[in-house]
Amino acid sequence: KAHGSAYSSPPCAIALKMQTFCATSLHLNKLSSTNVSARMPRNRSTSLMMRQISRSRRTGLSTRVQITDGRKRSGVGVHVRCSAADETKTEAPAETWEAGRDSYQPDTFEAIVQDAVDCVNKGLADGIKRMEVEYPLSSDTSGYKDSSDAFIDAHIQFAIRAARLLSNDGEKKVRIVLPDAAEMSRAMKKYEPAMSMAGKSVSMGCLTAAKKGPFSMFSKTPDAPSPEEQAQADLFICINASTVELPNVREYCNTVVGDKPVILWCMELDTLRADLGLVGFPGKELQYTFLSTFRPMFYIRQRGYSKTVNVAPFVVNYSGALFRTYPSGWQVMLKQDNGQLACVAERKKRYTLNELKEELLDVVGLATEEPGSPAEFLRKGFKAATWWEENEVDEVSDNWRY
């Protein structure tokens, strides 16, 4: 979700040393109700120290971050005191996994698509059939704010590029699947040159056939390809489906895709999950029996938060992202003032959004409440996770968490 220079020198959110007790300074930048980030040293030693911290978390060694006010609550700077100690509670399983990135800052969307395709290819090599790819179209943490048509068109263009890369010069047949025949017809007409450049191995399909009505003979919308014709592809990329169309996605996967690989490409599944169970929308069982089976291959979800303090500037903003590149684990990334995402925590299991917030809050030095105090309870609230994050019992698969 950040766009700027290419993957540059590895940053580190804090200079952490794996000793029993150590301390280092973390200065908050731009303390004016704009984005707050850490000025991070750009050298190899701090990068290696951060990697040691990440490895310790993956192997079950807990790293505790404690905040002490170094300037008498002046708001100018804070000190981070960290201790590494064996604890009975560990967030991640004891087994290790491949380390993630120290930082991420792609040049263009094409670079993001290439990174996503590389992760998908690794998943295909491991025999994974149901995959998810998610990244934002804007660096704004509040979400995409342009028109819906521009949103749809952008995903179509990126899907065509991804399909072209995944086809491997015609070795695989890739089908881009849109919600209905009308959208398929519009996309084929608007992006005919791009489809031609992608080659005959890339084609389009749709989840449902065009609805027939009394005036259908006057419609220029072509009929949807038959299920038998669409099933001839080797790989499927589903895009632009809404919550009410998720049952159609499931039916398409069961009847057309079968045991072939399928990718849910930038469908914002967490947003769609929030509608499940509401009046007029599919039930929550769709998450438990279907969406939970898709393993994230490449995932970026950026979040922005703020906290009020009793000293100037009184409102401190900080932001970051939940990040994952298969086969690495899940990472919490802190967004710096130059737009670069820097890893501050990682583990094998997916972080909940509340856990993401707490990790970012710790690393920027704003978790000042005493553990278990009323102030901490008032800040965190009673509900610590969404219904799809906390209910693991009804899931037929935990693929979406790992």
KEBASE-840505 format. One record per residue (C-alpha): x, z, y; residue number from 1; residue in three letters; chain. Coordinates in steps of 0.1 Angstrom, whole numbers. Example, Ala and Ser with C-alpha at 12.3 -4.5 7.8 and 13.67 -1.06 7.14 Angstrom:
2
+-------+-------+-------+-----+------+-------+
:    c1 :    c3 :    c2 :  nr : rest : kette :
+-------+-------+-------+-----+------+-------+
:   123 :    78 :   -45 :   1 :  Ala :     A :
:   137 :    71 :   -11 :   2 :  Ser :     A :
+-------+-------+-------+-----+------+-------+
//
This chain:
402
+-------+-------+-------+-----+------+-------+
:    c1 :    c3 :    c2 :  nr : rest : kette :
+-------+-------+-------+-----+------+-------+
:     0 :     0 :     0 :   1 :  Lys :     A :
:    29 :    -2 :    23 :   2 :  Ala :     A :
:    44 :   -34 :    36 :   3 :  His :     A :
:    78 :   -38 :    52 :   4 :  Gly :     A :
:   113 :   -44 :    40 :   5 :  Ser :     A :
:   121 :   -48 :     4 :   6 :  Ala :     A :
:   131 :   -20 :   -19 :   7 :  Tyr :     A :
:   158 :    -5 :     2 :   8 :  Ser :     A :
:   181 :    24 :    -3 :   9 :  Ser :     A :
:   165 :    51 :   -25 :  10 :  Pro :     A :
:   150 :    79 :    -3 :  11 :  Pro :     A :
:   142 :   114 :   -13 :  12 :  Cys :     A :
:   114 :   136 :     1 :  13 :  Ala :     A :
:   136 :   167 :     0 :  14 :  Ile :     A :
:   172 :   174 :    -9 :  15 :  Ala :     A :
:   165 :   196 :   -39 :  16 :  Leu :     A :
:   192 :   211 :   -61 :  17 :  Lys :     A :
:   185 :   222 :   -96 :  18 :  Met :     A :
:   197 :   258 :   -93 :  19 :  Gln :     A :
:   179 :   291 :   -96 :  20 :  Thr :     A :
:   175 :   293 :   -58 :  21 :  Phe :     A :
:   183 :   268 :   -31 :  22 :  Cys :     A :
:   172 :   260 :     3 :  23 :  Ala :     A :
:   172 :   230 :    26 :  24 :  Thr :     A :
:   155 :   219 :    57 :  25 :  Ser :     A :
:   125 :   196 :    60 :  26 :  Leu :     A :
:   117 :   185 :    96 :  27 :  His :     A :
:    83 :   172 :   104 :  28 :  Leu :     A :
:    83 :   139 :   123 :  29 :  Asn :     A :
:    59 :   129 :   150 :  30 :  Lys :     A :
:    40 :   162 :   154 :  31 :  Leu :     A :
:    13 :   147 :   175 :  32 :  Ser :     A :
:   -19 :   141 :   154 :  33 :  Ser :     A :
:    -3 :   109 :   141 :  34 :  Thr :     A :
:    13 :   105 :   107 :  35 :  Asn :     A :
:    37 :   132 :    97 :  36 :  Val :     A :
:    66 :   124 :    74 :  37 :  Ser :     A :
:    99 :   137 :    63 :  38 :  Ala :     A :
:   131 :   124 :    77 :  39 :  Arg :     A :
:   149 :   118 :    45 :  40 :  Met :     A :
:   186 :   115 :    39 :  41 :  Pro :     A :
:   194 :    80 :    26 :  42 :  Arg :     A :
:   223 :    87 :     3 :  43 :  Asn :     A :
:   230 :    85 :   -34 :  44 :  Arg :     A :
:   235 :   122 :   -40 :  45 :  Ser :     A :
:   201 :   132 :   -27 :  46 :  Thr :     A :
:   185 :   104 :   -48 :  47 :  Ser :     A :
:   202 :   118 :   -79 :  48 :  Leu :     A :
:   190 :   153 :   -71 :  49 :  Met :     A :
:   154 :   141 :   -67 :  50 :  Met :     A :
:   158 :   123 :  -101 :  51 :  Arg :     A :
:   169 :   156 :  -117 :  52 :  Gln :     A :
:   138 :   173 :  -103 :  53 :  Ile :     A :
:   116 :   145 :  -117 :  54 :  Ser :     A :
:   133 :   148 :  -151 :  55 :  Arg :     A :
:   128 :   185 :  -151 :  56 :  Ser :     A :
:    91 :   181 :  -146 :  57 :  Arg :     A :
:    88 :   156 :  -173 :  58 :  Arg :     A :
:   106 :   178 :  -198 :  59 :  Thr :     A :
:    85 :   209 :  -191 :  60 :  Gly :     A :
:   107 :   227 :  -165 :  61 :  Leu :     A :
:    85 :   238 :  -136 :  62 :  Ser :     A :
:    97 :   235 :  -101 :  63 :  Thr :     A :
:    81 :   258 :   -76 :  64 :  Arg :     A :
:    81 :   250 :   -39 :  65 :  Val :     A :
:    77 :   279 :   -15 :  66 :  Gln :     A :
:    74 :   274 :    22 :  67 :  Ile :     A :
:    91 :   297 :    47 :  68 :  Thr :     A :
:    87 :   295 :    84 :  69 :  Asp :     A :
:   121 :   288 :    98 :  70 :  Gly :     A :
:   111 :   287 :   135 :  71 :  Arg :     A :
:    88 :   317 :   137 :  72 :  Lys :     A :
:    57 :   295 :   133 :  73 :  Arg :     A :
:    68 :   273 :   161 :  74 :  Ser :     A :
:    56 :   241 :   144 :  75 :  Gly :     A :
:    89 :   223 :   149 :  76 :  Val :     A :
:   104 :   227 :   115 :  77 :  Gly :     A :
:   100 :   244 :    81 :  78 :  Val :     A :
:   124 :   254 :    54 :  79 :  His :     A :
:   117 :   246 :    18 :  80 :  Val :     A :
:   128 :   271 :    -8 :  81 :  Arg :     A :
:   126 :   259 :   -44 :  82 :  Cys :     A :
:   133 :   277 :   -77 :  83 :  Ser :     A :
:   135 :   262 :  -112 :  84 :  Ala :     A :
:   122 :   286 :  -138 :  85 :  Ala :     A :
:   107 :   284 :  -172 :  86 :  Asp :     A :
:    69 :   291 :  -171 :  87 :  Glu :     A :
:    42 :   293 :  -197 :  88 :  Thr :     A :
:    20 :   268 :  -179 :  89 :  Lys :     A :
:    33 :   232 :  -177 :  90 :  Thr :     A :
:    13 :   203 :  -161 :  91 :  Glu :     A :
:    28 :   176 :  -183 :  92 :  Ala :     A :
:    33 :   173 :  -220 :  93 :  Pro :     A :
:    67 :   183 :  -233 :  94 :  Ala :     A :
:    76 :   147 :  -244 :  95 :  Glu :     A :
:    96 :   126 :  -219 :  96 :  Thr :     A :
:    87 :    91 :  -206 :  97 :  Trp :     A :
:   104 :    64 :  -185 :  98 :  Glu :     A :
:   112 :    74 :  -150 :  99 :  Ala :     A :
:    93 :    59 :  -122 : 100 :  Gly :     A :
:   105 :    44 :   -89 : 101 :  Arg :     A :
:   123 :    65 :   -63 : 102 :  Asp :     A :
:   105 :    45 :   -35 : 103 :  Ser :     A :
:    83 :    15 :   -31 : 104 :  Tyr :     A :
:    80 :    -8 :    -1 : 105 :  Gln :     A :
:    73 :   -45 :   -10 : 106 :  Pro :     A :
:    78 :   -73 :    14 : 107 :  Asp :     A :
:    45 :   -92 :     8 : 108 :  Thr :     A :
:    13 :   -92 :   -13 : 109 :  Phe :     A :
:    30 :  -118 :   -34 : 110 :  Glu :     A :
:    57 :   -92 :   -43 : 111 :  Ala :     A :
:    29 :   -67 :   -52 : 112 :  Ile :     A :
:    13 :   -93 :   -74 : 113 :  Val :     A :
:    46 :  -100 :   -91 : 114 :  Gln :     A :
:    52 :   -63 :   -97 : 115 :  Asp :     A :
:    17 :   -60 :  -112 : 116 :  Ala :     A :
:    22 :   -90 :  -134 : 117 :  Val :     A :
:    55 :   -76 :  -147 : 118 :  Asp :     A :
:    37 :   -43 :  -156 : 119 :  Cys :     A :
:    10 :   -63 :  -174 : 120 :  Val :     A :
:    35 :   -82 :  -194 : 121 :  Asn :     A :
:    51 :   -50 :  -205 : 122 :  Lys :     A :
:    16 :   -38 :  -216 : 123 :  Gly :     A :
:    10 :   -70 :  -235 : 124 :  Leu :     A :
:    43 :   -66 :  -253 : 125 :  Ala :     A :
:    32 :   -31 :  -263 : 126 :  Asp :     A :
:    -1 :   -45 :  -277 : 127 :  Gly :     A :
:   -24 :   -30 :  -250 : 128 :  Ile :     A :
:   -57 :   -50 :  -248 : 129 :  Lys :     A :
:   -76 :   -33 :  -219 : 130 :  Arg :     A :
:   -57 :   -29 :  -187 : 131 :  Met :     A :
:   -64 :   -21 :  -150 : 132 :  Glu :     A :
:   -45 :   -32 :  -119 : 133 :  Val :     A :
:   -53 :   -16 :   -85 : 134 :  Glu :     A :
:   -37 :   -20 :   -51 : 135 :  Tyr :     A :
:   -50 :   -19 :   -16 : 136 :  Pro :     A :
:   -55 :   -48 :     9 : 137 :  Leu :     A :
:   -47 :   -27 :    39 : 138 :  Ser :     A :
:   -21 :     0 :    48 : 139 :  Ser :     A :
:   -49 :    20 :    64 : 140 :  Asp :     A :
:   -56 :    51 :    43 : 141 :  Thr :     A :
:   -92 :    51 :    53 : 142 :  Ser :     A :
:   -97 :    18 :    34 : 143 :  Gly :     A :
:  -104 :   -18 :    39 : 144 :  Tyr :     A :
:  -124 :   -26 :    71 : 145 :  Lys :     A :
:  -127 :   -63 :    72 : 146 :  Asp :     A :
:  -157 :   -84 :    61 : 147 :  Ser :     A :
:  -168 :   -85 :    24 : 148 :  Ser :     A :
:  -162 :  -122 :    22 : 149 :  Asp :     A :
:  -126 :  -118 :    32 : 150 :  Ala :     A :
:  -122 :   -90 :     7 : 151 :  Phe :     A :
:  -136 :  -112 :   -21 : 152 :  Ile :     A :
:  -116 :  -142 :   -11 : 153 :  Asp :     A :
:   -83 :  -122 :   -10 : 154 :  Ala :     A :
:   -88 :  -109 :   -45 : 155 :  His :     A :
:   -96 :  -144 :   -58 : 156 :  Ile :     A :
:   -64 :  -158 :   -43 : 157 :  Gln :     A :
:   -43 :  -130 :   -58 : 158 :  Phe :     A :
:   -60 :  -134 :   -91 : 159 :  Ala :     A :
:   -52 :  -171 :   -92 : 160 :  Ile :     A :
:   -16 :  -163 :   -84 : 161 :  Arg :     A :
:   -15 :  -136 :  -111 : 162 :  Ala :     A :
:   -32 :  -160 :  -136 : 163 :  Ala :     A :
:    -6 :  -186 :  -129 : 164 :  Arg :     A :
:    22 :  -162 :  -136 : 165 :  Leu :     A :
:     6 :  -148 :  -167 : 166 :  Leu :     A :
:     0 :  -182 :  -181 : 167 :  Ser :     A :
:    38 :  -186 :  -185 : 168 :  Asn :     A :
:    38 :  -223 :  -176 : 169 :  Asp :     A :
:     9 :  -232 :  -198 : 170 :  Gly :     A :
:    17 :  -211 :  -229 : 171 :  Glu :     A :
:   -14 :  -190 :  -224 : 172 :  Lys :     A :
:   -49 :  -199 :  -213 : 173 :  Lys :     A :
:   -60 :  -174 :  -186 : 174 :  Val :     A :
:   -96 :  -172 :  -174 : 175 :  Arg :     A :
:  -106 :  -156 :  -141 : 176 :  Ile :     A :
:  -140 :  -140 :  -145 : 177 :  Val :     A :
:  -164 :  -136 :  -115 : 178 :  Leu :     A :
:  -197 :  -118 :  -114 : 179 :  Pro :     A :
:  -220 :  -148 :  -115 : 180 :  Asp :     A :
:  -222 :  -186 :  -115 : 181 :  Ala :     A :
:  -228 :  -188 :   -77 : 182 :  Ala :     A :
:  -196 :  -169 :   -69 : 183 :  Glu :     A :
:  -178 :  -190 :   -95 : 184 :  Met :     A :
:  -190 :  -222 :   -80 : 185 :  Ser :     A :
:  -180 :  -211 :   -45 : 186 :  Arg :     A :
:  -145 :  -200 :   -56 : 187 :  Ala :     A :
:  -139 :  -232 :   -76 : 188 :  Met :     A :
:  -149 :  -253 :   -46 : 189 :  Lys :     A :
:  -130 :  -233 :   -19 : 190 :  Lys :     A :
:   -98 :  -228 :   -40 : 191 :  Tyr :     A :
:   -97 :  -261 :   -58 : 192 :  Glu :     A :
:   -62 :  -270 :   -45 : 193 :  Pro :     A :
:   -49 :  -236 :   -57 : 194 :  Ala :     A :
:   -65 :  -240 :   -91 : 195 :  Met :     A :
:   -50 :  -275 :   -94 : 196 :  Ser :     A :
:   -15 :  -260 :   -87 : 197 :  Met :     A :
:   -21 :  -233 :  -112 : 198 :  Ala :     A :
:   -26 :  -259 :  -139 : 199 :  Gly :     A :
:   -51 :  -266 :  -167 : 200 :  Lys :     A :
:   -42 :  -233 :  -184 : 201 :  Ser :     A :
:   -60 :  -214 :  -156 : 202 :  Val :     A :
:   -98 :  -216 :  -154 : 203 :  Ser :     A :
:  -128 :  -197 :  -141 : 204 :  Met :     A :
:  -158 :  -182 :  -157 : 205 :  Gly :     A :
:  -186 :  -157 :  -149 : 206 :  Cys :     A :
:  -202 :  -127 :  -164 : 207 :  Leu :     A :
:  -237 :  -141 :  -164 : 208 :  Thr :     A :
:  -253 :  -175 :  -164 : 209 :  Ala :     A :
:  -271 :  -187 :  -132 : 210 :  Ala :     A :
:  -307 :  -175 :  -130 : 211 :  Lys :     A :
:  -332 :  -203 :  -135 : 212 :  Lys :     A :
:  -362 :  -206 :  -112 : 213 :  Gly :     A :
:  -389 :  -231 :  -103 : 214 :  Pro :     A :
:  -366 :  -248 :   -78 : 215 :  Phe :     A :
:  -335 :  -247 :  -100 : 216 :  Ser :     A :
:  -335 :  -285 :  -103 : 217 :  Met :     A :
:  -327 :  -288 :   -66 : 218 :  Phe :     A :
:  -298 :  -263 :   -68 : 219 :  Ser :     A :
:  -263 :  -275 :   -67 : 220 :  Lys :     A :
:  -250 :  -244 :   -84 : 221 :  Thr :     A :
:  -236 :  -255 :  -118 : 222 :  Pro :     A :
:  -245 :  -237 :  -150 : 223 :  Asp :     A :
:  -221 :  -210 :  -162 : 224 :  Ala :     A :
:  -198 :  -221 :  -190 : 225 :  Pro :     A :
:  -211 :  -211 :  -224 : 226 :  Ser :     A :
:  -198 :  -179 :  -241 : 227 :  Pro :     A :
:  -181 :  -201 :  -267 : 228 :  Glu :     A :
:  -163 :  -221 :  -241 : 229 :  Glu :     A :
:  -152 :  -190 :  -221 : 230 :  Gln :     A :
:  -140 :  -173 :  -253 : 231 :  Ala :     A :
:  -113 :  -200 :  -257 : 232 :  Gln :     A :
:   -90 :  -183 :  -232 : 233 :  Ala :     A :
:   -61 :  -160 :  -244 : 234 :  Asp :     A :
:   -64 :  -136 :  -214 : 235 :  Leu :     A :
:   -92 :  -126 :  -190 : 236 :  Phe :     A :
:   -90 :  -113 :  -155 : 237 :  Ile :     A :
:  -122 :   -97 :  -141 : 238 :  Cys :     A :
:  -126 :   -94 :  -104 : 239 :  Ile :     A :
:  -151 :   -85 :   -76 : 240 :  Asn :     A :
:  -177 :   -68 :   -98 : 241 :  Ala :     A :
:  -199 :   -41 :   -83 : 242 :  Ser :     A :
:  -212 :    -9 :   -99 : 243 :  Thr :     A :
:  -245 :   -25 :  -110 : 244 :  Val :     A :
:  -225 :   -53 :  -126 : 245 :  Glu :     A :
:  -203 :   -30 :  -147 : 246 :  Leu :     A :
:  -228 :   -32 :  -177 : 247 :  Pro :     A :
:  -223 :   -70 :  -175 : 248 :  Asn :     A :
:  -185 :   -65 :  -176 : 249 :  Val :     A :
:  -189 :   -43 :  -208 : 250 :  Arg :     A :
:  -212 :   -69 :  -224 : 251 :  Glu :     A :
:  -187 :   -97 :  -215 : 252 :  Tyr :     A :
:  -158 :   -77 :  -231 : 253 :  Cys :     A :
:  -178 :   -71 :  -262 : 254 :  Asn :     A :
:  -192 :  -106 :  -268 : 255 :  Thr :     A :
:  -167 :  -130 :  -252 : 256 :  Val :     A :
:  -134 :  -112 :  -249 : 257 :  Val :     A :
:  -135 :   -95 :  -282 : 258 :  Gly :     A :
:  -100 :   -82 :  -292 : 259 :  Asp :     A :
:   -82 :  -103 :  -266 : 260 :  Lys :     A :
:   -65 :   -88 :  -235 : 261 :  Pro :     A :
:   -86 :   -82 :  -204 : 262 :  Val :     A :
:   -76 :   -69 :  -170 : 263 :  Ile :     A :
:   -99 :   -53 :  -144 : 264 :  Leu :     A :
:   -81 :   -66 :  -113 : 265 :  Trp :     A :
:   -85 :   -46 :   -81 : 266 :  Cys :     A :
:  -121 :   -35 :   -88 : 267 :  Met :     A :
:  -117 :    -1 :   -72 : 268 :  Glu :     A :
:  -129 :    17 :  -102 : 269 :  Leu :     A :
:  -127 :    51 :   -87 : 270 :  Asp :     A :
:  -152 :    40 :   -60 : 271 :  Thr :     A :
:  -175 :    25 :   -86 : 272 :  Leu :     A :
:  -173 :    56 :  -108 : 273 :  Arg :     A :
:  -187 :    76 :   -79 : 274 :  Ala :     A :
:  -220 :    57 :   -80 : 275 :  Asp :     A :
:  -225 :    61 :  -118 : 276 :  Leu :     A :
:  -254 :    84 :  -126 : 277 :  Gly :     A :
:  -272 :    79 :   -92 : 278 :  Leu :     A :
:  -307 :    64 :   -90 : 279 :  Val :     A :
:  -306 :    27 :   -95 : 280 :  Gly :     A :
:  -271 :    26 :  -109 : 281 :  Phe :     A :
:  -258 :    27 :  -145 : 282 :  Pro :     A :
:  -253 :    61 :  -162 : 283 :  Gly :     A :
:  -222 :    81 :  -164 : 284 :  Lys :     A :
:  -218 :    72 :  -201 : 285 :  Glu :     A :
:  -203 :    39 :  -188 : 286 :  Leu :     A :
:  -172 :    59 :  -178 : 287 :  Gln :     A :
:  -170 :    78 :  -210 : 288 :  Tyr :     A :
:  -175 :    49 :  -234 : 289 :  Thr :     A :
:  -161 :    19 :  -215 : 290 :  Phe :     A :
:  -140 :    25 :  -183 : 291 :  Leu :     A :
:  -120 :    53 :  -199 : 292 :  Ser :     A :
:  -105 :    28 :  -224 : 293 :  Thr :     A :
:   -87 :     8 :  -197 : 294 :  Phe :     A :
:   -51 :    18 :  -191 : 295 :  Arg :     A :
:   -37 :    14 :  -156 : 296 :  Pro :     A :
:    -7 :    -9 :  -156 : 297 :  Met :     A :
:     0 :   -10 :  -118 : 298 :  Phe :     A :
:   -18 :    14 :   -96 : 299 :  Tyr :     A :
:   -16 :    23 :   -59 : 300 :  Ile :     A :
:   -43 :    45 :   -42 : 301 :  Arg :     A :
:   -33 :    57 :    -8 : 302 :  Gln :     A :
:   -48 :    88 :     7 : 303 :  Arg :     A :
:   -47 :   104 :    42 : 304 :  Gly :     A :
:   -52 :   140 :    50 : 305 :  Tyr :     A :
:   -50 :   164 :    79 : 306 :  Ser :     A :
:   -46 :   201 :    84 : 307 :  Lys :     A :
:   -53 :   223 :   114 : 308 :  Thr :     A :
:   -26 :   249 :   124 : 309 :  Val :     A :
:   -26 :   276 :   150 : 310 :  Asn :     A :
:     3 :   262 :   170 : 311 :  Val :     A :
:     8 :   229 :   188 : 312 :  Ala :     A :
:    -1 :   201 :   180 : 313 :  Pro :     A :
:   -29 :   220 :   161 : 314 :  Phe :     A :
:   -37 :   190 :   139 : 315 :  Val :     A :
:   -11 :   177 :   115 : 316 :  Val :     A :
:   -17 :   144 :    96 : 317 :  Asn :     A :
:     1 :   135 :    64 : 318 :  Tyr :     A :
:    -5 :   107 :    40 : 319 :  Ser :     A :
:     7 :    93 :     7 : 320 :  Gly :     A :
:    -4 :    76 :   -25 : 321 :  Ala :     A :
:   -11 :    80 :   -62 : 322 :  Leu :     A :
:    13 :    55 :   -78 : 323 :  Phe :     A :
:    19 :    42 :  -113 : 324 :  Arg :     A :
:    39 :    13 :  -128 : 325 :  Thr :     A :
:    36 :    10 :  -166 : 326 :  Tyr :     A :
:    54 :    22 :  -187 : 327 :  Pro :     A :
:    64 :    49 :  -162 : 328 :  Ser :     A :
:    43 :    80 :  -156 : 329 :  Gly :     A :
:    21 :    89 :  -126 : 330 :  Trp :     A :
:    38 :    96 :   -93 : 331 :  Gln :     A :
:    29 :   113 :   -60 : 332 :  Val :     A :
:    44 :    93 :   -32 : 333 :  Met :     A :
:    48 :   105 :     4 : 334 :  Leu :     A :
:    44 :    79 :    31 : 335 :  Lys :     A :
:    72 :    80 :    56 : 336 :  Gln :     A :
:    71 :    69 :    92 : 337 :  Asp :     A :
:    86 :    35 :    83 : 338 :  Asn :     A :
:    58 :    28 :    58 : 339 :  Gly :     A :
:    79 :    34 :    28 : 340 :  Gln :     A :
:    65 :    54 :    -1 : 341 :  Leu :     A :
:    89 :    80 :   -15 : 342 :  Ala :     A :
:    84 :    98 :   -48 : 343 :  Cys :     A :
:    80 :   136 :   -45 : 344 :  Val :     A :
:    65 :   144 :   -79 : 345 :  Ala :     A :
:    57 :   127 :  -112 : 346 :  Glu :     A :
:    44 :   134 :  -146 : 347 :  Arg :     A :
:    29 :   117 :  -176 : 348 :  Lys :     A :
:    -7 :   126 :  -171 : 349 :  Lys :     A :
:   -27 :   112 :  -141 : 350 :  Arg :     A :
:   -30 :   135 :  -111 : 351 :  Tyr :     A :
:   -65 :   143 :   -98 : 352 :  Thr :     A :
:   -71 :   136 :   -62 : 353 :  Leu :     A :
:   -70 :   173 :   -54 : 354 :  Asn :     A :
:   -36 :   177 :   -72 : 355 :  Glu :     A :
:   -23 :   147 :   -52 : 356 :  Leu :     A :
:   -33 :   165 :   -20 : 357 :  Lys :     A :
:   -17 :   198 :   -31 : 358 :  Glu :     A :
:    16 :   180 :   -40 : 359 :  Glu :     A :
:    17 :   163 :    -6 : 360 :  Leu :     A :
:     7 :   195 :    12 : 361 :  Leu :     A :
:    36 :   214 :    -5 : 362 :  Asp :     A :
:    62 :   188 :     3 : 363 :  Val :     A :
:    54 :   186 :    40 : 364 :  Val :     A :
:    54 :   224 :    43 : 365 :  Gly :     A :
:    18 :   230 :    51 : 366 :  Leu :     A :
:     8 :   251 :    20 : 367 :  Ala :     A :
:    12 :   283 :    39 : 368 :  Thr :     A :
:   -16 :   304 :    23 : 369 :  Glu :     A :
:    -8 :   331 :    -2 : 370 :  Glu :     A :
:   -17 :   321 :   -38 : 371 :  Pro :     A :
:   -51 :   335 :   -47 : 372 :  Gly :     A :
:   -59 :   346 :   -11 : 373 :  Ser :     A :
:   -93 :   339 :     5 : 374 :  Pro :     A :
:   -76 :   315 :    29 : 375 :  Ala :     A :
:   -64 :   294 :     0 : 376 :  Glu :     A :
:   -99 :   294 :   -16 : 377 :  Phe :     A :
:  -115 :   284 :    17 : 378 :  Leu :     A :
:   -90 :   255 :    20 : 379 :  Arg :     A :
:   -93 :   243 :   -15 : 380 :  Lys :     A :
:  -130 :   250 :   -20 : 381 :  Gly :     A :
:  -149 :   256 :   -53 : 382 :  Phe :     A :
:  -148 :   221 :   -67 : 383 :  Lys :     A :
:  -113 :   210 :   -76 : 384 :  Ala :     A :
:  -121 :   176 :   -93 : 385 :  Ala :     A :
:  -147 :   149 :   -95 : 386 :  Thr :     A :
:  -170 :   147 :  -125 : 387 :  Trp :     A :
:  -150 :   119 :  -142 : 388 :  Trp :     A :
:  -117 :   137 :  -136 : 389 :  Glu :     A :
:  -127 :   171 :  -151 : 390 :  Glu :     A :
:  -148 :   160 :  -181 : 391 :  Asn :     A :
:  -125 :   150 :  -209 : 392 :  Glu :     A :
:  -147 :   161 :  -237 : 393 :  Val :     A :
:  -172 :   132 :  -236 : 394 :  Asp :     A :
:  -145 :   105 :  -232 : 395 :  Glu :     A :
:  -140 :    82 :  -262 : 396 :  Val :     A :
:  -105 :    75 :  -249 : 397 :  Ser :     A :
:   -80 :    90 :  -225 : 398 :  Asp :     A :
:   -62 :    57 :  -218 : 399 :  Asn :     A :
:   -72 :    58 :  -182 : 400 :  Trp :     A :
:   -54 :    91 :  -177 : 401 :  Arg :     A :
:   -20 :    80 :  -193 : 402 :  Tyr :     A :
+-------+-------+-------+-----+------+-------+
//
